[in-house]
Structure formats: structure tokens, C-alpha cells
Amino acid sequence: MPRKKLSEYKSKALVNNALGNPYVGWSVKESDDTEKISGFDSYVVKVDQAIKGRFKKGLVLLDVKSDGLKSAVNELTGKGYSSVLIEPYFEHSNDAERYLFISRDREGYYFAFSEKGGVNVEENPESIQKFRLGDDFDWSNLAKITGISEQNLQSLLKLFKDSYFVSLEINPFVIEDGKVKPLDVAIEVDDAGLYFTNNWNYDDTRKAKSQVREAEEQVRILNDNSPASFSLSVLNPEGSIFLLLSGGGASIVIADEVHNLGLGDELANYGEYSGNPNSEETYLYTKQIIRLILDSKSKQKVLFVGGAVANFTDIAKTFSGIIRALDESADLLRDQNLKVYVRRGGPNQEIGLRRIEEALKGYGIFGGVYDPSTSITKALSYALEGFNK
């Protein structure tokens, strides 16, 4: 049951709807998006990217005035984050903050509650009460303890079940005029639930910045333990254009050409493999590129597998590793409408190109396969036809 985290924006919208509350909030990517925001004296601006301990890390800005929204967003995105949540600022007493958690284990569903909610709830574990659900569960008692009505508690549990949640944390929340006001909501979902609920979709999930960089770290480890050479830099985690390139200057030529075509902002990664890696090493490297492809929320995706004409790198051998990695994720890649274009030459190129063309057609992600009779820049132009600049 692989877990994914929903954005706080989506989580708040779902929870408030279940509670019968209107939700006011804006999910933004850049400072210009703040121009549509108005109607309140001040706002909270915070990173919305599956980050824990945001207050302590300086990723939550309080009491931001309207004329300061742009600079607040720039401050957070300048730290490398790409998703920001803006909400009206709500003043309240810290003593009023409460904590609610819903989850399930082998024994079934349960609620957890604490009167000492907020950023320091984990420092008061003795304050957390656990209530396991059963056929004779006393909803009225839980409502009395939490201050949340029976109807609202049951609505949250229904949302949890219907939406394939793994966990639902509302921390903190306050009670205002008899209504529950969630100030922070964190939801983890079972990603298989994507096919069974309309309450959220892939675009609603978030991945921490450090998780994106894990692909770079895995390639660094691969490089350090191989006589061949491997490199990878993530340029845009939400990019559309992915590169799987072999050396000989191909990476520089291709990256420059993408920028020359006005699509530099869509370039997801930069790097290369060289030095005649074996099939297993190429497989491990390709897996990290595929990880980036699957994690990107771009609606339009292309993978360009390219390189110059090799002197000694065995094309059939390296392509067998690429094919193996693609085979493992072919269904997911096809569902994301990926197209793969290939241009390569060198020892055993006929065998390698034929095998990868057959594989791509079988997976339903075929874009085009070219030998050295087509220049690498021409093959790239075919791959990028139709992209919006």
C-alpha cells in the first residue's frame, strides 16, 4: 500500500466540505498568482509540499498583508519550493488548539484526540487519548470529549473510508461558534485508491523536496561504484522533457537545443551515462529517470534517449538495461501519456534499435527511433513537436 501525501490545499477542501464549512484558500506556484487574491486584511503564507515542522523551519509566514503577498511567495519559492498555500490569517489563543487523528490498523479504525494540539503535540504524548471504533462505539462520548458533533465525526470517518485515506490529521483545530475550524490538515492516501475515488487525483499529491533529490543521490552512489560514468541533476521536478543521454557531448548539445527551441523551463533533468556501462548499471540509471517522470505532475511528457555515435559502448547491451527499466513501469508510463524518442548509433546499433523500437511499440509509448542517418538535433525536434512554448 504505497502512501502519498495530499496537498494541504486539497486536504483542507475535503475536510471542510465534510464538516459543512466553506473553505477559503489559494494554491499558488509563483508570486504573480497572488494578483487574484483579495478580500481579507492579512494572510498566512506557507509551503505546501509534504514538509513536517514548517513553523520551526521558517516555512510559515503569519499576518502577511495584501501588499506583501508577492514577496512572501518569492521568499518561500526562493528556498526551492514549488507549491505554496495562502489563507486568510486567523488569530486565536494557543490554548484553544486541539488535535484529532484518524487512522486504521489490523484491528480496525480508531480516533486519537488531544487537548494540547499544535506544533508541540508530540512533546505531550500522554495527553493523546485513543478511541477504537466498534459495533457499540459511543459517538456521544467522543463528541463530548472532542467538542466535535457526532454528525461531523461520522462525516470525517465516511470521508476517510470513501477516499482511501491511510491517515487524517487535523492539527491544530479550534472550535469557533460551535463549529470546527481546521488550521492545519495532513492526509496520506493509498495511491491505489486513485482508481476508485473522485475525491482526489494525482495532481493533488505532494512530494517533499528532499525526496525529489533522492534520484540524484542514487546516481551519485552508482557513479562512485562503477568504472563507467553517471551524472544526474534535477532541474525542474514538474518538468515535461526528460533526457536519457549517453556521453560524447550529447548532453550539452541536447540541453542547449531544448533551450534554443524555447522550452528550457520544461527541461526536467540534465546528465548522462558514458564509459560503456553494463546492462545492469544502465538499468539502475534508467530507473532514476523513470522515477522523475512518474513523480512529475506535467500533463505532457516526453523522454528523449539519445547520444552520438559510440566508439566502444555496446548499444545492444545498454539498451537491454533501458528496456528492462521501461518494462517494469510501462503501464504507468503509458497512463501518463509518455512518448519515447530514441536516436543512437554505435556497436550493435541495429540490434539495439530494433529491440527498443519493438518494446516501445508493445508498451504503447512509441514516439520514434532513429539511427545516425538522422541528426541528433533533428530527432529531438521530432520529439518536441507539439509542445507549447
Phi, psi and omega per residue, in radians:
M1 nan 1.370 3.113
P2 -1.039 2.338 -3.111
R3 -1.725 2.528 2.982
K4 -2.313 2.626 3.137
K5 -1.729 2.303 3.037
L6 -1.371 2.695 3.016
S7 -1.095 2.669 3.081
E8 -1.123 -0.605 3.118
Y9 -1.013 -0.864 3.139
K10 -1.190 -0.701 -3.133
S11 -1.066 -0.774 3.132
K12 -1.118 -0.721 -3.126
A13 -1.088 -0.760 -3.124
L14 -1.168 -0.803 -3.092
V15 -1.177 -0.770 3.127
N16 -1.106 -0.668 3.099
N17 -1.100 -0.723 3.115
A18 -1.124 -0.546 -3.135
L19 -1.500 -0.091 -3.123
G20 1.379 0.386 -3.134
N21 -1.844 2.506 2.970
P22 -1.261 2.469 3.116
Y23 -1.959 2.312 3.104
V24 -2.063 2.062 3.121
G25 -2.988 2.798 -3.110
W26 -2.346 2.238 3.051
S27 -1.701 2.109 -3.049
V28 -2.217 2.691 3.116
K29 -1.904 -0.485 -3.103
E30 -2.591 2.916 -2.992
S31 -1.114 -0.533 -3.133
D32 -1.127 -0.386 3.128
D33 -1.177 -0.272 -3.104
T34 -1.320 -0.197 -3.100
E35 -1.121 -0.385 -3.127
K36 -1.523 -0.060 -3.035
I37 -1.668 2.221 3.129
S38 -2.811 3.043 3.019
G39 1.818 -0.056 -3.115
F40 -2.385 2.716 -3.095
D41 -1.299 -0.654 -3.125
S42 -2.628 2.896 -2.969
Y43 -2.450 2.833 2.925
V44 -1.817 2.319 3.131
V45 -2.164 2.128 -3.073
K46 -2.553 2.683 3.069
V47 -1.139 2.345 3.135
D48 -2.120 1.272 -2.993
Q49 -2.557 0.786 3.049
A50 1.019 0.694 -3.129
I51 -1.849 2.245 3.046
K52 -1.552 2.674 3.071
G53 1.131 0.699 -3.071
R54 -1.118 -0.657 3.130
F55 -1.044 -0.821 -3.083
K56 -1.224 -0.348 -3.133
K57 -1.696 0.062 3.124
G58 1.279 0.477 -3.092
L59 -1.837 0.225 3.053
V60 -2.233 2.141 -3.122
L61 -1.945 2.141 -3.046
L62 -1.785 2.686 3.021
D63 0.925 0.846 3.122
V64 -1.536 2.187 3.132
K65 -1.331 2.846 -3.071
S66 -0.971 -0.718 -3.094
D67 -1.321 -0.058 3.120
G68 -1.880 0.063 -3.080
L69 -1.121 -0.757 -3.115
K70 -1.054 -0.823 -3.109
S71 -1.183 -0.578 3.109
A72 -1.137 -0.766 3.109
V73 -1.128 -0.737 3.123
N74 -1.092 -0.621 3.117
E75 -1.087 -0.735 -3.103
L76 -1.352 -0.756 3.119
T77 -1.187 -0.465 3.092
G78 -1.165 -0.280 3.086
K79 -1.565 0.085 3.067
G80 1.760 0.158 -3.134
Y81 -1.726 2.596 -3.021
S82 -2.040 -0.035 -3.110
S83 -2.334 2.186 -3.065
V84 -2.276 2.452 3.104
L85 -1.945 2.340 3.085
I86 -2.128 2.303 3.130
E87 -2.433 2.763 3.021
P88 -1.040 2.447 3.139
Y89 -1.314 2.297 -3.104
F90 -2.146 1.959 3.122
E91 -1.424 2.438 -3.141
H92 -2.826 2.895 3.106
S93 -1.449 2.403 3.095
N94 -1.068 -0.508 3.139
D95 -1.170 -0.324 -3.116
A96 -1.521 -0.075 -3.055
E97 -1.336 2.319 -3.134
R98 -2.162 2.869 -3.079
Y99 -2.231 2.332 3.072
L100 -2.374 2.392 -3.105
F101 -2.418 2.371 3.066
I102 -2.188 2.348 3.103
S103 -2.736 -3.058 3.076
R104 -2.540 2.678 3.066
D105 -2.421 -2.823 -3.089
R106 -1.118 -0.428 -3.108
E107 -1.559 -0.152 3.120
G108 2.175 -2.816 -3.094
Y109 -1.481 2.663 3.056
Y110 -2.673 2.704 3.011
F111 -1.860 2.608 2.963
A112 -2.279 2.471 -3.051
F113 -2.491 2.538 3.030
S114 -2.497 2.477 3.040
E115 -1.404 -0.122 -3.132
K116 -1.945 1.133 -3.129
G117 -1.423 3.121 3.139
G118 1.918 -2.899 -2.998
V119 -1.178 -0.339 -3.083
N120 -1.852 0.307 -3.089
V121 -1.037 -0.599 -3.109
E122 -1.212 -0.287 3.105
E123 -1.477 -0.071 3.126
N124 -2.214 1.001 -3.074
P125 -1.082 -0.478 -3.130
E126 -1.192 -0.297 -3.120
S127 -1.459 -0.190 -3.056
I128 -1.507 2.116 3.095
Q129 -1.763 2.451 -3.112
K130 -1.980 2.355 -3.094
F131 -2.235 1.905 -3.109
R132 -1.560 2.306 -3.085
L133 -1.349 2.591 3.076
G134 -2.730 -3.113 -3.094
D135 -1.084 -0.550 -3.104
D136 -1.894 0.552 -3.073
F137 -1.087 2.391 -3.104
D138 -1.589 1.552 -3.131
W139 -1.131 -0.638 -3.109
S140 -1.123 -0.624 3.115
N141 -1.172 -0.767 3.119
L142 -1.114 -0.673 3.117
A143 -1.097 -0.727 3.141
K144 -1.115 -0.748 -3.098
I145 -1.215 -0.753 -3.049
T146 -1.507 -0.413 -3.033
G147 1.431 0.125 3.125
I148 -1.830 2.327 -3.072
S149 -1.087 2.722 3.091
E150 -0.996 -0.741 -3.123
Q151 -1.055 -0.774 -3.133
N152 -1.181 -0.682 3.101
L153 -1.081 -0.769 3.140
Q154 -1.214 -0.579 3.087
S155 -1.157 -0.676 3.098
L156 -1.151 -0.696 3.106
L157 -1.149 -0.687 3.101
K158 -1.105 -0.769 3.083
L159 -1.023 -0.767 3.139
F160 -0.989 -0.858 -3.086
K161 -1.230 -0.804 -3.066
D162 -1.171 -0.443 -3.024
S163 -1.781 0.085 3.117
Y164 1.033 0.757 3.058
F165 -1.287 2.615 2.965
V166 -1.694 -0.658 3.073
S167 -2.670 2.634 3.099
L168 -2.377 2.017 -3.132
E169 -2.077 2.176 3.035
I170 -1.984 1.786 -3.043
N171 -2.656 1.910 0.028
P172 -1.674 2.980 2.882
F173 -2.304 2.751 3.062
V174 -2.251 2.780 3.053
I175 -1.780 2.111 -3.128
E176 -2.215 2.074 -3.106
D177 0.934 0.700 3.104
G178 1.371 0.023 -3.120
K179 -1.952 2.585 3.107
V180 -1.388 2.232 3.082
K181 -2.060 1.775 3.119
P182 -1.276 2.189 3.121
L183 -1.689 -0.446 3.070
D184 -2.613 2.340 -3.119
V185 -2.326 2.316 3.088
A186 -2.230 2.191 -3.116
I187 -2.230 2.312 2.963
E188 -1.913 2.431 -3.111
V189 -2.115 2.716 2.963
D190 -1.412 2.037 -3.013
D191 -1.130 -0.323 3.051
A192 -1.182 -0.381 3.126
G193 -1.157 -0.242 3.110
L194 -0.933 -0.535 -3.071
Y195 -1.563 -0.048 -3.039
F196 -2.170 -0.086 -3.136
T197 -2.361 2.608 3.053
N198 -1.783 0.086 -3.069
N199 -1.301 -0.368 3.093
W200 -2.691 2.828 3.090
N201 -2.432 -3.087 -3.045
Y202 -1.037 -0.640 -3.121
D203 -1.158 -0.298 -3.133
D204 -1.480 -0.126 -3.111
T205 -1.538 2.728 -3.136
R206 -2.310 2.645 3.109
K207 -2.298 2.335 -3.126
A208 -1.083 2.582 -3.123
K209 -0.980 -0.688 -3.123
S210 -1.117 -0.523 3.128
Q211 -1.227 -0.612 3.106
V212 -1.076 -0.701 -3.086
R213 -1.301 -0.138 3.132
E214 -1.063 -0.589 3.113
A215 -1.076 -0.714 3.107
E216 -1.097 -0.727 -3.128
E217 -1.133 -0.704 3.134
Q218 -1.119 -0.654 3.110
V219 -1.220 -0.638 3.092
R220 -1.070 -0.758 3.113
I221 -1.101 -0.744 3.108
L222 -1.050 -0.765 -3.137
N223 -1.106 -0.699 -3.096
D224 -1.208 -0.316 -3.058
N225 -2.019 0.388 -3.111
S226 -2.422 2.528 3.017
P227 -1.241 -0.330 3.051
A228 -1.385 3.091 -3.082
S229 -2.111 2.340 3.129
F230 -2.393 2.450 3.061
S231 -2.556 2.622 3.125
L232 -2.712 2.260 3.003
S233 -2.224 2.257 3.077
V234 -1.499 2.071 -3.118
L235 -1.663 -0.757 -3.138
N236 -2.528 1.815 -3.102
P237 -1.013 -0.420 3.135
E238 -1.812 0.384 -3.095
G239 -1.231 3.009 -3.091
S240 -1.966 -0.422 -3.022
I241 -1.928 2.082 -3.079
F242 -2.033 2.428 -3.052
L243 -2.049 2.328 3.028
L244 -2.219 1.580 -2.914
L245 -2.029 2.590 3.006
S246 -1.781 2.815 -2.924
G247 -1.152 -2.600 -3.103
G248 1.299 0.445 3.134
G249 1.458 -0.017 -3.093
A250 -1.075 -0.665 -3.091
S251 -1.097 -0.717 3.138
I252 -1.178 -0.796 -3.126
V253 -1.049 -0.814 -3.086
I254 -1.180 -0.795 -3.140
A255 -1.056 -0.747 3.111
D256 -1.099 -0.702 -3.120
E257 -1.160 -0.661 3.085
V258 -1.046 -0.758 3.106
H259 -1.162 -0.697 3.134
N260 -1.080 -0.506 3.122
L261 -1.467 0.066 3.094
G262 1.389 0.363 -3.064
L263 -2.082 0.390 -3.102
G264 -1.019 -0.620 -3.130
D265 -1.188 -0.320 -3.126
E266 -1.596 -0.084 -3.094
L267 -1.302 2.040 -3.028
A268 -1.448 -0.615 -3.036
N269 -2.600 2.871 3.095
Y270 -2.460 2.466 3.120
G271 2.751 -3.059 -3.118
E272 -2.876 2.868 2.929
Y273 -2.118 2.535 -3.135
S274 -2.776 3.063 3.106
G275 1.460 0.472 3.082
N276 0.985 1.007 3.090
P277 -1.149 2.718 3.105
N278 -1.431 3.092 -3.072
S279 -1.083 -0.727 -3.126
E280 -1.118 -0.752 -3.140
E281 -1.143 -0.711 3.116
T282 -1.155 -0.642 3.068
Y283 -1.051 -0.825 -3.126
L284 -1.127 -0.674 3.113
Y285 -1.167 -0.781 -3.128
T286 -1.091 -0.609 3.125
K287 -1.030 -0.626 3.138
Q288 -1.245 -0.607 3.068
I289 -1.162 -0.729 3.122
I290 -1.116 -0.643 3.069
R291 -0.992 -0.777 3.134
L292 -1.120 -0.712 3.136
I293 -1.062 -0.830 -3.087
L294 -1.198 -0.555 -3.124
D295 -1.369 -0.441 -3.138
S296 -1.182 2.443 3.139
K297 -1.672 0.162 3.105
S298 -1.070 2.508 -3.129
K299 -1.456 -0.307 -3.065
Q300 -2.201 2.086 -3.037
K301 -2.347 2.451 3.063
V302 -2.448 2.445 3.034
L303 -1.977 2.178 3.110
F304 -1.876 2.024 3.102
V305 -1.768 1.893 -2.988
G306 -2.506 2.984 3.087
G307 3.011 2.910 3.087
A308 -1.306 -3.025 3.086
V309 -1.442 1.986 -3.036
A310 -1.280 2.607 3.057
N311 -1.513 -0.708 -3.069
F312 -2.394 -0.178 3.090
T313 -1.191 2.193 -3.106
D314 -1.345 1.914 -3.067
I315 -1.134 -0.726 -3.139
A316 -1.103 -0.674 -3.112
K317 -1.214 -0.837 -3.131
T318 -1.184 -0.639 -3.141
F319 -1.198 -0.471 3.086
S320 -1.139 -0.606 3.065
G321 -1.198 -0.705 3.102
I322 -1.103 -0.788 -3.135
I323 -1.079 -0.726 3.137
R324 -1.055 -0.753 3.133
A325 -1.173 -0.730 3.116
L326 -1.124 -0.663 -3.117
D327 -1.050 -0.640 -3.095
E328 -1.177 -0.491 -3.067
S329 -2.123 0.306 -3.005
A330 -1.003 -0.756 -3.107
D331 -1.112 -0.759 3.136
L332 -1.150 -0.713 3.135
L333 -1.145 -0.710 3.097
R334 -1.131 -0.708 3.121
D335 -1.103 -0.452 3.111
Q336 -1.622 0.211 3.052
N337 1.066 0.566 3.096
L338 -1.260 2.489 2.959
K339 -2.126 2.441 -3.089
V340 -2.023 2.262 3.089
Y341 -2.071 2.452 -3.047
V342 -2.259 2.367 2.967
R343 -2.486 2.047 -3.063
R344 -2.761 2.748 3.078
G345 -2.651 2.794 3.128
G346 2.460 -2.956 -3.121
P347 -0.951 2.281 3.124
N348 1.087 0.577 -3.109
Q349 -1.174 -0.602 -3.106
E350 -1.084 -0.779 3.140
I351 -1.155 -0.828 -3.107
G352 -1.090 -0.795 -3.126
L353 -1.170 -0.688 3.129
R354 -1.118 -0.758 -3.112
R355 -1.156 -0.713 -3.102
I356 -1.283 -0.571 3.077
E357 -1.135 -0.759 3.114
E358 -1.090 -0.721 -3.131
A359 -1.140 -0.814 -3.100
L360 -1.101 -0.689 3.097
K361 -1.147 -0.677 3.109
G362 -1.155 -0.601 3.127
Y363 -1.351 -0.343 -3.067
G364 1.420 0.416 3.139
I365 -2.158 0.347 -3.094
F366 -1.223 2.295 3.024
G367 -1.971 -1.003 3.097
G368 -3.076 2.617 3.102
V369 -2.274 2.243 -3.023
Y370 -2.314 2.500 3.057
D371 -1.685 -3.082 -3.069
P372 -1.087 -0.185 3.080
S373 -1.177 -0.286 3.023
T374 -1.870 2.213 -3.127
S375 -1.114 2.698 -3.094
I376 -1.143 -0.614 3.116
T377 -1.243 -0.587 3.099
K378 -1.188 -0.744 3.105
A379 -1.076 -0.680 3.105
L380 -1.118 -0.691 3.132
S381 -1.089 -0.621 3.061
Y382 -1.111 -0.706 -3.105
A383 -1.152 -0.550 -3.031
L384 -1.752 0.098 3.072
E385 -1.064 2.326 3.099
G386 1.610 -0.147 3.103
F387 -1.257 2.438 3.101
N388 -1.405 2.203 3.137
K389 -1.511 nan nan
